[in-house]
Amino acid sequence: MKTSPLITVSLAALILATLSACSIVHNTDSTAPSKTLRPHFSEALKQTQWLADEYQEYLDKTGDKAFAVYWDKQGIPRATGFADDKLSIEIARREALRLCHAYTQNQDTGCRLEDEATTDRTPLHQDNYPKEVIAYRDAAHWDKYQAISGHKAITGNLSGIQARAQAKTQNEAEEQALLECYENTHFSMPTCYIIDSQ
């Protein structure tokens, strides 16, 4: 039995439409994590593109991480804050909330943790590092600094290691590291100080 050209074209169009629909569904699911989110947050992700974009950026990160959202009195998301690569989930939660509050300029209420994830990475002994080492990337900065010989300085603040420098003199190293620290640090933690210098 022969199929008419009209039926063949219609069938091809139907298959193409079905494949396109599957593709669209797959793309919208790319922001969905493996665990269940709060219904209000899930709905906001579907309706608010900037929130979905920031959440996707968070999902792409690794390590101990947390994602916080500032909800206004009407339940509308106004700001987010997230932390990743932290040495512990407690640090990730604290940093996500701190950043969320910084973006809202509200240090007390409104931000809520909406997601978090832990890592199976080998834990670091924080006793071996200064208190400014709160993430694995900070530990890597500190370890590289320790391996440098000569005059050097490392700077940062309570949100992590921000810079290190090597120079002809200790004073030059400190000045360079401080300048770079102020360029690198987040507006929510504008202070910089020397953690160590030699």
Secondary structure by P-SEA (a helix, b strand, c coil): ccccaaaaaaaaaaaaaaaaaaaaaaaaacccccccccaaaaaaaaccaaaaaaaaaaaaccccbbbbbbbccccccccbbbbcccccaaaaaaaaaaaaaaaacccccccccccccccccccccccccccccccaaaaaaaaaaaaccccccccccccccccccccccaaaaaaaaaaaaaacccccccbbbbcccc
